[in-house]
Amino acid sequence: MLRRIGIILFLAITVHFYSIGQSAILNKPFSFAENALLDFITSDTVNDLSLDLFKENLRFGLSTKLANGVSLLKKKDKIYLQLMGSGRLYQIKKQGKGVYDLIRLDSTFHTGSSFGSINFFYRDTLFKLGGIGFWKIKDYFTFFSNKTNEWELFSSKKAIPVYQSPDKGILFYTDELNGKFYLSNSINQLDFPASLNTTFSDTCRVFDFKERNWENLGKLDPNVKEIIQKSKQLITKFGPYLVFHADLEMYWLNFSTNQFGVLVKNKQAEFKEKWLKLYKRAPEHMYQFVMGNYFYLIRIENNGDLQYESIELNSKDFIDPNTYPIYKNSFLVSFLKKIEPGRPIIGNIFIVFMVVFLYSLYNKKIRKDKIPIELLFILYKNFYSSLTVIEKELIHAIYHLQTNNEQISIKAINKIIGVQQKDTITQNKSRSDYFLRINQKFKLATRASEALIVKQREETDKRLYNYSINKIFIDAIKELILNNQ
């Protein structure tokens, strides 16, 4: 009885302190800087925005113990806050200028399992990929269900481990129109749980939401990788492009076209001028992002004073004649990607063609080599039997001279075939006809792919030919001659 009472008291105390902890986490008021940023982005009720914030000075009333960063996600006029480090999802509702309510949407209990997760909207559904926690890198998608208020597993045919942080240089892009999710690289654990060692995989990939499968695009270009790691995760989206800057240069990349370049010169100059003007003295908070058709440079002081500069963008600003490829592939990989073997229509035609080609190659090369010796002997014997007396005499003469390293003369050939008294044209035609018949009989009888009698031009007189027995058949002809003497 006393034991049961003790357990009940322990649980009651635990729940009490947990509730106090939860209250402390949720009841922190927003800072002046947080309110200023929210006031600025909520003034636009049409365009989307996604900001991954890793600095601990902006947590919107939540304890830094819960996450190593937050994703501030704007879907038209609604603002969401997803913690990198747990499944906690909040909606930030505006009550007035500088007045916001933080409403929790999920019912997650545990934390610490998805630090650095990649959070993004795909067709009005919030997705989460990867993250690291409990010494393990996650390699799967989950999505937030409005029915269960829980994160549900989104199964795929392949798993890719990844998490983001300011120094990892991970890029991702969601192509909602074509149902694609692009990822610049991944992070693999070498021998978990024996150790916590990790390695970078520089392979770019794309996930197809319809097929639920990852496809490798190619190895990340070193030039792109170096610049990405300098960007400090200040990466934003404009149409089909990702936009970011490093060393006061504005860069863009387009995964779908495999292009990486810089903005046109006048936009570069405008960016540098406005950057140096706004950030001549280091502010407490500084952010850059695209919202609508404008690239914004934001400066916020701790007292909520917000200043900004903007740069208007259009598609012509992304024309660069000296682009780099984001990822590189061999010709074969690129070709197979284009025809997509196994998919209608070109891919299936390619497979049928390859099957026919390999079968033909098998018949010509491999199958021929597997003919039993006994059958080969019969085939060669049939060939010899099909020859006329003159054809046999011609082969014998060529063979005996060839074994003595001598060349049969044109006169000797003409004498054997009986045209030594004929004109030159008749002699040439007769020689050609005899050797043609011999080679035809040989190929037909023995299933050989090469000719028995081969000819080469005379070095001293290019008008004449020298005739000899193909070296690969010399032993077989020797056996025939010996067995038929």
C-alpha positions as CSV (number, residue, x, y, z in Angstrom):
1,M,0.0,0.0,0.0
2,L,2.8,2.4,1.0
3,R,4.6,1.5,-2.2
4,R,1.6,2.4,-4.4
5,I,1.2,5.7,-2.6
6,G,4.9,6.5,-3.1
7,I,4.6,5.8,-6.9
8,I,1.5,8.0,-7.2
9,L,3.3,10.9,-5.3
10,F,6.4,10.5,-7.5
11,L,4.3,10.6,-10.7
12,A,2.3,13.6,-9.4
13,I,5.5,15.5,-8.6
14,T,7.0,14.6,-12.0
15,V,3.9,15.8,-13.9
16,H,3.8,19.0,-11.8
17,F,7.4,19.9,-12.5
18,Y,7.0,19.0,-16.2
19,S,4.0,21.3,-16.4
20,I,6.0,24.1,-14.8
21,G,8.8,23.5,-17.3
22,Q,6.3,23.6,-20.2
23,S,4.8,26.8,-18.8
24,A,8.3,28.4,-18.5
25,I,9.1,27.4,-22.1
26,L,5.9,28.8,-23.6
27,N,5.3,31.9,-21.5
28,K,8.5,33.8,-22.5
29,P,7.4,36.9,-24.3
30,F,8.8,37.7,-27.7
31,S,11.7,40.1,-27.8
32,F,11.6,43.4,-29.5
33,A,13.8,42.1,-32.3
34,E,11.5,39.1,-32.8
35,N,8.4,41.3,-33.0
36,A,10.1,43.6,-35.5
37,L,11.0,40.7,-37.8
38,L,7.5,39.3,-37.6
39,D,5.9,42.7,-38.2
40,F,8.1,43.0,-41.3
41,I,7.3,39.6,-42.9
42,T,3.6,39.6,-42.0
43,S,3.1,42.8,-43.9
44,D,3.2,40.6,-47.0
45,T,0.2,38.3,-47.0
46,V,0.8,36.7,-50.4
47,N,4.3,35.4,-50.8
48,D,5.9,32.4,-49.1
49,L,9.2,32.4,-47.1
50,S,11.4,29.9,-45.4
51,L,14.1,30.9,-42.9
52,D,16.4,28.5,-41.1
53,L,17.7,30.4,-38.0
54,F,20.6,28.8,-36.1
55,K,21.6,31.7,-33.9
56,E,20.3,31.4,-30.4
57,N,19.2,35.0,-30.1
58,L,16.0,34.4,-32.0
59,R,13.8,31.6,-30.5
60,F,10.4,33.3,-30.3
61,G,9.8,32.6,-26.7
62,L,11.1,29.0,-26.7
63,S,13.9,27.6,-24.7
64,T,17.2,27.1,-26.5
65,K,17.5,23.7,-24.8
66,L,14.8,22.3,-27.2
67,A,16.6,23.0,-30.4
68,N,19.8,23.9,-32.1
69,G,17.8,26.1,-34.6
70,V,14.3,26.9,-35.8
71,S,12.6,27.0,-39.1
72,L,10.4,30.1,-39.6
73,L,8.0,29.1,-42.4
74,K,5.6,31.5,-44.0
75,K,2.8,30.1,-46.1
76,K,1.1,33.2,-47.5
77,D,-0.5,34.9,-44.4
78,K,0.3,32.1,-41.9
79,I,3.5,31.8,-39.9
80,Y,4.8,28.5,-38.5
81,L,7.7,27.7,-36.2
82,Q,9.3,24.3,-36.4
83,L,12.0,23.4,-33.9
84,M,15.2,21.7,-35.2
85,G,15.6,19.2,-32.4
86,S,12.0,18.0,-31.8
87,G,8.7,17.5,-33.4
88,R,7.3,20.7,-31.8
89,L,5.3,22.7,-34.3
90,Y,3.8,26.1,-33.5
91,Q,1.7,28.6,-35.4
92,I,2.4,32.3,-34.7
93,K,-0.8,34.3,-34.9
94,K,-0.7,38.0,-35.2
95,Q,-3.1,39.9,-32.9
96,G,-1.8,43.3,-33.8
97,K,1.5,45.2,-34.4
98,G,4.1,43.7,-32.1
99,V,1.5,41.4,-30.5
100,Y,1.7,37.6,-31.3
101,D,0.3,34.4,-29.9
102,L,2.3,31.2,-30.0
103,I,-0.1,28.2,-30.5
104,R,1.2,24.7,-30.3
105,L,-0.1,22.4,-33.1
106,D,1.5,19.1,-32.4
107,S,1.3,16.6,-29.5
108,T,4.9,15.5,-29.5
109,F,6.3,14.5,-26.1
110,H,10.0,13.6,-26.8
111,T,12.7,16.0,-27.9
112,G,16.3,15.7,-29.0
113,S,15.8,13.4,-31.9
114,S,16.1,15.7,-35.0
115,F,18.6,18.5,-34.5
116,G,19.3,20.2,-37.8
117,S,16.3,18.7,-39.6
118,I,15.4,20.1,-43.0
119,N,11.9,21.5,-42.9
120,F,9.9,22.5,-45.9
121,F,6.4,22.8,-47.3
122,Y,5.3,20.7,-50.2
123,R,1.8,21.4,-51.5
124,D,0.5,22.8,-48.2
125,T,2.0,19.9,-46.2
126,L,4.9,20.4,-43.9
127,F,7.7,17.8,-44.3
128,K,10.8,17.1,-42.3
129,L,13.9,15.3,-43.6
130,G,16.8,13.9,-41.6
131,G,18.2,15.5,-38.5
132,I,20.5,14.0,-35.8
133,G,19.8,12.9,-32.3
134,F,20.6,10.1,-29.9
135,W,23.9,9.7,-31.8
136,K,22.1,8.7,-35.0
137,I,21.6,10.6,-38.3
138,K,18.1,10.2,-39.6
139,D,17.6,9.2,-43.2
140,Y,13.8,9.4,-43.8
141,F,11.0,11.9,-44.4
142,T,8.1,12.6,-42.0
143,F,5.1,14.9,-42.6
144,F,2.8,16.7,-40.2
145,S,-0.7,15.3,-40.2
146,N,-3.5,17.8,-39.4
147,K,-5.7,14.8,-38.6
148,T,-3.5,13.2,-35.9
149,N,-1.5,16.3,-35.0
150,E,1.5,14.0,-35.2
151,W,4.5,13.5,-37.5
152,E,3.8,10.5,-39.7
153,L,6.3,8.5,-41.7
154,F,6.5,9.2,-45.4
155,S,8.0,6.0,-46.8
156,S,10.5,5.9,-49.7
157,K,12.4,3.2,-51.6
158,K,15.7,4.5,-50.5
159,A,17.1,6.3,-47.4
160,I,19.5,9.3,-47.4
161,P,21.0,10.4,-44.0
162,V,21.4,14.2,-43.7
163,Y,21.2,17.1,-41.3
164,Q,22.0,20.8,-41.6
165,S,24.0,23.3,-39.6
166,P,25.7,26.6,-40.4
167,D,29.1,24.9,-41.3
168,K,27.8,21.8,-43.2
169,G,26.9,23.6,-46.5
170,I,23.7,21.6,-47.2
171,L,21.5,22.9,-50.0
172,F,18.0,21.8,-50.8
173,Y,15.2,23.0,-53.1
174,T,11.6,22.0,-53.4
175,D,10.2,22.0,-57.0
176,E,6.4,21.8,-56.2
177,L,5.4,22.1,-59.8
178,N,7.2,18.9,-60.9
179,G,7.1,17.1,-57.5
180,K,10.8,17.0,-56.9
181,F,13.1,17.7,-53.9
182,Y,16.8,18.4,-54.6
183,L,19.6,17.8,-52.1
184,S,23.2,18.9,-52.6
185,N,24.9,16.2,-50.5
186,S,24.4,13.9,-47.5
187,I,26.3,12.8,-44.3
188,N,27.0,9.2,-43.7
189,Q,27.9,7.4,-40.5
190,L,30.8,5.1,-41.2
191,D,30.5,2.3,-38.5
192,F,27.7,3.3,-36.1
193,P,27.3,2.3,-33.3
194,A,30.9,1.2,-33.0
195,S,31.9,4.9,-33.4
196,L,30.4,8.2,-34.2
197,N,32.6,8.9,-37.2
198,T,30.9,10.5,-40.2
199,T,31.8,11.3,-43.8
200,F,30.4,13.6,-46.5
201,S,28.9,12.2,-49.6
202,D,29.2,14.9,-52.3
203,T,26.6,13.3,-54.5
204,C,23.7,15.5,-55.6
205,R,20.3,13.7,-55.5
206,V,16.7,14.3,-56.4
207,F,13.6,12.8,-54.7
208,D,10.5,12.1,-56.8
209,F,7.4,12.4,-54.6
210,K,5.3,10.4,-57.1
211,E,7.8,7.5,-57.3
212,R,8.9,8.0,-53.7
213,N,12.5,7.3,-54.7
214,W,15.9,9.0,-54.7
215,E,17.9,9.3,-57.9
216,N,21.6,10.2,-58.0
217,L,22.4,13.2,-60.2
218,G,26.2,13.4,-60.0
219,K,29.1,14.5,-57.9
220,L,29.0,18.0,-56.5
221,D,31.4,20.4,-58.3
222,P,34.2,21.4,-56.0
223,N,33.8,25.1,-57.0
224,V,30.2,25.0,-56.0
225,K,31.0,23.2,-52.7
226,E,33.6,25.8,-51.7
227,I,31.3,28.7,-52.2
228,I,28.3,27.1,-50.5
229,Q,30.3,26.5,-47.3
230,K,31.1,30.3,-47.2
231,S,27.4,31.2,-47.5
232,K,26.8,30.6,-43.7
233,Q,23.3,29.1,-44.5
234,L,21.9,32.5,-45.7
235,I,20.1,30.8,-48.6
236,T,16.8,31.8,-50.0
237,K,14.5,30.9,-53.0
238,F,13.5,32.9,-56.0
239,G,11.4,31.0,-58.6
240,P,13.5,28.0,-59.8
241,Y,16.7,29.4,-58.2
242,L,18.4,29.3,-54.9
243,V,20.0,32.7,-54.1
244,F,22.8,33.3,-51.6
245,H,25.9,35.4,-51.2
246,A,29.5,34.8,-50.1
247,D,32.3,37.4,-49.9
248,L,30.0,40.1,-51.1
249,E,29.1,38.2,-54.3
250,M,25.6,37.1,-55.1
251,Y,25.3,33.6,-56.5
252,W,22.4,31.5,-57.8
253,L,21.9,27.9,-58.7
254,N,19.3,25.9,-60.5
255,F,19.2,22.2,-59.8
256,S,16.8,21.3,-62.6
257,T,19.1,22.8,-65.3
258,N,22.3,21.9,-63.5
259,Q,23.6,25.5,-63.6
260,F,25.5,27.6,-61.0
261,G,26.3,31.3,-61.7
262,V,26.4,34.9,-60.5
263,L,23.8,37.7,-60.8
264,V,24.3,40.3,-63.5
265,K,26.8,43.1,-62.9
266,N,24.3,45.9,-62.1
267,K,22.6,43.7,-59.4
268,Q,26.0,42.8,-58.0
269,A,27.0,46.4,-57.7
270,E,23.6,47.3,-56.1
271,F,24.0,44.5,-53.6
272,K,27.5,45.6,-52.5
273,E,26.4,49.2,-52.2
274,K,23.4,48.5,-50.1
275,W,25.2,45.9,-48.0
276,L,28.0,48.3,-47.1
277,K,25.5,51.1,-46.4
278,L,23.3,49.0,-44.1
279,Y,25.9,47.0,-42.3
280,K,28.7,49.5,-42.0
281,R,28.4,48.9,-38.3
282,A,27.7,45.3,-37.2
283,P,24.1,45.0,-36.0
284,E,22.7,42.6,-33.4
285,H,20.6,40.8,-36.0
286,M,21.1,40.6,-39.7
287,Y,19.2,38.5,-42.3
288,Q,18.8,38.4,-46.0
289,F,16.0,36.7,-47.9
290,V,13.8,36.8,-51.0
291,M,10.1,37.5,-50.5
292,G,8.1,38.0,-53.7
293,N,10.3,39.8,-56.3
294,Y,12.6,41.4,-53.8
295,F,15.8,40.4,-52.1
296,Y,15.8,42.0,-48.7
297,L,18.7,43.0,-46.5
298,I,17.5,43.3,-42.9
299,R,19.1,45.0,-39.9
300,I,17.5,44.7,-36.4
301,E,18.7,46.1,-33.1
302,N,17.8,44.6,-29.8
303,N,15.4,47.5,-29.1
304,G,13.4,46.5,-32.2
305,D,14.7,49.1,-34.5
306,L,14.5,47.6,-38.0
307,Q,16.1,49.0,-41.1
308,Y,16.2,47.3,-44.5
309,E,17.3,47.7,-48.1
310,S,15.7,45.8,-51.1
311,I,16.8,44.7,-54.5
312,E,14.2,44.0,-57.2
313,L,14.8,40.7,-59.1
314,N,13.6,39.3,-62.4
315,S,14.6,36.4,-64.6
316,K,17.0,38.5,-66.7
317,D,19.2,39.0,-63.6
318,F,20.1,35.3,-63.7
319,I,21.7,35.2,-67.2
320,D,25.3,34.3,-66.8
321,P,27.4,33.1,-69.8
322,N,30.0,31.5,-67.6
323,T,28.0,29.1,-65.5
324,Y,29.4,26.1,-63.7
325,P,27.6,22.7,-63.5
326,I,26.3,22.0,-60.0
327,Y,27.0,18.3,-60.4
328,K,29.1,16.3,-62.9
329,N,28.3,13.0,-64.6
330,S,30.0,10.6,-67.1
331,F,28.5,10.4,-70.6
332,L,27.1,7.0,-70.0
333,V,25.3,8.0,-66.7
334,S,23.9,11.1,-68.5
335,F,22.7,9.0,-71.4
336,L,21.0,6.4,-69.2
337,K,19.3,9.2,-67.2
338,K,17.9,10.7,-70.3
339,I,16.5,7.5,-71.8
340,E,15.3,6.1,-68.4
341,P,15.6,2.4,-69.1
342,G,12.5,0.5,-68.1
343,R,10.2,3.5,-68.6
344,P,8.0,4.0,-71.6
345,I,8.7,4.6,-74.4
346,I,12.3,5.3,-75.3
347,G,13.6,3.4,-72.2
348,N,11.7,0.2,-73.2
349,I,12.9,0.4,-76.8
350,F,16.5,0.7,-75.5
351,I,16.1,-2.4,-73.4
352,V,14.7,-4.4,-76.3
353,F,17.6,-3.2,-78.6
354,M,20.2,-4.2,-76.0
355,V,18.7,-7.7,-75.5
356,V,18.7,-8.3,-79.3
357,F,22.2,-6.9,-79.6
358,L,23.6,-9.1,-76.8
359,Y,21.8,-12.2,-78.1
360,S,23.3,-11.6,-81.6
361,L,26.7,-11.1,-80.0
362,Y,26.3,-14.4,-78.1
363,N,25.5,-16.3,-81.3
364,K,28.4,-14.8,-83.2
365,K,31.1,-14.9,-80.5
366,I,30.3,-16.9,-77.4
367,R,28.2,-19.6,-78.9
368,K,30.7,-20.3,-81.7
369,D,33.5,-20.8,-79.2
370,K,31.5,-23.4,-77.4
371,I,31.1,-25.8,-80.4
372,P,32.4,-29.3,-79.4
373,I,35.7,-30.5,-80.9
374,E,34.0,-33.5,-82.4
375,L,31.5,-31.3,-84.2
376,L,34.2,-29.0,-85.4
377,F,36.1,-31.9,-86.9
378,I,32.9,-33.0,-88.8
379,L,32.3,-29.4,-90.0
380,Y,35.8,-29.0,-91.4
381,K,35.6,-32.4,-93.0
382,N,32.3,-31.4,-94.8
383,F,34.0,-28.3,-96.0
384,Y,36.9,-30.2,-97.5
385,S,34.5,-32.6,-99.2
386,S,32.7,-29.7,-100.8
387,L,35.8,-28.5,-102.6
388,T,36.6,-29.2,-106.2
389,V,39.9,-30.8,-107.3
390,I,41.2,-27.4,-108.4
391,E,40.1,-25.7,-105.2
392,K,41.9,-28.3,-103.1
393,E,45.1,-28.0,-105.2
394,L,45.0,-24.3,-104.8
395,I,44.7,-24.6,-101.0
396,H,47.5,-27.2,-100.9
397,A,49.9,-25.0,-102.9
398,I,49.3,-21.9,-100.8
399,Y,49.7,-23.9,-97.5
400,H,53.0,-25.6,-98.5
401,L,54.6,-22.3,-99.6
402,Q,53.3,-20.5,-96.5
403,T,54.8,-23.1,-94.2
404,N,58.1,-22.4,-95.9
405,N,57.7,-18.6,-95.5
406,E,57.2,-18.2,-99.2
407,Q,54.5,-16.5,-101.2
408,I,52.5,-18.1,-104.0
409,S,52.9,-16.2,-107.3
410,I,50.2,-14.9,-109.5
411,K,51.6,-17.1,-112.3
412,A,51.3,-20.2,-110.1
413,I,47.7,-19.4,-109.2
414,N,46.8,-18.8,-112.9
415,K,48.4,-22.1,-113.9
416,I,46.5,-24.1,-111.2
417,I,43.1,-22.6,-112.2
418,G,44.0,-22.9,-116.0
419,V,43.9,-19.3,-117.1
420,Q,47.6,-18.8,-117.8
421,Q,46.8,-18.3,-121.5
422,K,43.9,-15.9,-121.0
423,D,44.0,-12.1,-121.0
424,T,44.7,-10.1,-117.8
425,I,41.1,-9.2,-117.1
426,T,39.9,-12.8,-117.3
427,Q,42.8,-13.9,-115.1
428,N,42.0,-11.4,-112.4
429,K,38.3,-12.3,-112.5
430,S,39.0,-16.0,-112.4
431,R,41.3,-15.7,-109.3
432,S,38.8,-13.6,-107.5
433,D,35.9,-16.0,-108.3
434,Y,37.9,-19.1,-107.0
435,F,38.9,-17.5,-103.7
436,L,35.4,-16.1,-103.2
437,R,33.8,-19.6,-103.7
438,I,36.4,-21.2,-101.3
439,N,35.6,-18.6,-98.6
440,Q,31.9,-18.9,-99.0
441,K,32.1,-22.7,-98.7
442,F,34.3,-22.4,-95.6
443,K,32.0,-19.9,-93.8
444,L,28.9,-21.9,-94.6
445,A,30.3,-25.3,-93.5
446,T,32.3,-24.3,-90.4
447,R,30.2,-21.3,-89.2
448,A,33.3,-19.2,-89.1
449,S,33.0,-15.4,-89.1
450,E,36.3,-14.8,-90.9
451,A,37.6,-15.8,-94.4
452,L,39.9,-18.7,-94.9
453,I,41.9,-17.1,-97.8
454,V,43.0,-13.5,-97.1
455,K,44.7,-11.1,-99.5
456,Q,47.1,-8.2,-99.1
457,R,48.5,-5.7,-101.6
458,E,52.0,-6.4,-102.9
459,E,54.4,-3.9,-101.4
460,T,56.4,-3.4,-104.6
461,D,53.4,-3.2,-106.9
462,K,50.1,-2.0,-105.3
463,R,48.2,-3.2,-108.3
464,L,48.8,-6.9,-107.3
465,Y,47.6,-8.9,-104.3
466,N,49.3,-11.7,-102.3
467,Y,47.1,-14.6,-101.1
468,S,47.6,-16.6,-97.9
469,I,45.7,-18.8,-95.5
470,N,44.3,-17.0,-92.4
471,K,46.7,-17.7,-89.6
472,I,43.9,-18.6,-87.1
473,F,42.9,-21.6,-89.4
474,I,46.4,-22.8,-90.3
475,D,46.4,-25.7,-87.9
476,A,42.9,-26.9,-89.0
477,I,44.0,-26.8,-92.7
478,K,47.2,-28.8,-91.8
479,E,45.0,-31.5,-90.2
480,L,42.7,-31.6,-93.3
481,I,45.7,-31.9,-95.7
482,L,47.4,-34.6,-93.6
483,N,44.2,-36.7,-93.2
484,N,43.4,-36.5,-96.9
485,Q,46.8,-37.3,-98.5
